[in-house]
Amino acid sequence: MKMKVTLFFVVALFVFAHSASAQSTRLYVGNLPLNKPAEDVRELFSRFGEVTDFQLVMDKDGKSRGFGFVVMANADEAKAAVLELHLQDVGGRRISVAFENSRPRDGGGDKPIAGGNQIPAAKPAEKPKEPQTTPKTEPKQTEPPKETNEPEDEVKTMTLYVGNLSFETTEDSLQEAFEEVGEVISVKIEKDKKGKPTGVAYIEMPAEDAENAISALHGSNLNRKKIVVKKRSGQ
């Protein structure tokens, strides 16, 4: 009987240790002040343990996009950072801190972004068929490369459902809030038959920026209300 009890505790200890070691130590950090240096963010997380890596995501002009990724030395330190720092005020903003592996990820493309996320490139358009009846069309063989270059700039987009909005929220203020984490293509606040806002809006963003917006802004406060941010159903 004593041997069975001992064996039970050994197995339980092994399962606990295995699950703790398997937990991710990579954290997503969103809604950062755009003027916050990377070293200040690293120092903030260093209070909870060793920071083995930190990546602040930048735009094409080299400016901060307000989010990044922190890797802690172990799972316990990562969990402590999430519990203590999520929704804490940093430079006048409530930052979002969550385990990065809990966020949905898109497949890779040929346009990488810091932190391992990538924007998938659209497939180039098919080369138009040339008439086979006349040799005069042969010089046009130089034109297809110009046409195939255009789709490479296209980025897959996603429409977000934003709910529980305050009725005083405007499309301009909503766009400003979401531009802190990425590019906003369009914003539309839903209204009833009388023209009054229903507390729901739809925002179109590049797919990668939309995923970041879900992680950074879902459950955050906007005009004194905790908003809901998720992928619009049916996409």
Disulfide bonds with the S-S distance in Angstrom:
none
